[in-house]
Amino acid sequence: LTEDDVIDVYQRLLWSPQNTVITKQYTLLSLTKLSTRFQRGN
């Protein structure tokens, strides 16, 4: 699983109309925490 794969999953979660605002908030929070583990700068 690459960082790009992870970002793709997060993009699908954030842009999915079926997800509630709360789900999107949790998604952003987890992405923020996970981003500290990403290796590349862009």
C-alpha positions, 0 to 999 in steps of 0.5 A: 500500500503506497501513500498515493493509495491512502490518499485515494481512499481518503479522497473517496471518503471525503467526496462521497455524498453518502458520508455524513459531516461527522464521518468527514470530520473523523476522516480529516482528523485521521488524515491529519494524524496519519500525515505525520508518517508520510515520507515525502514532502509534497 
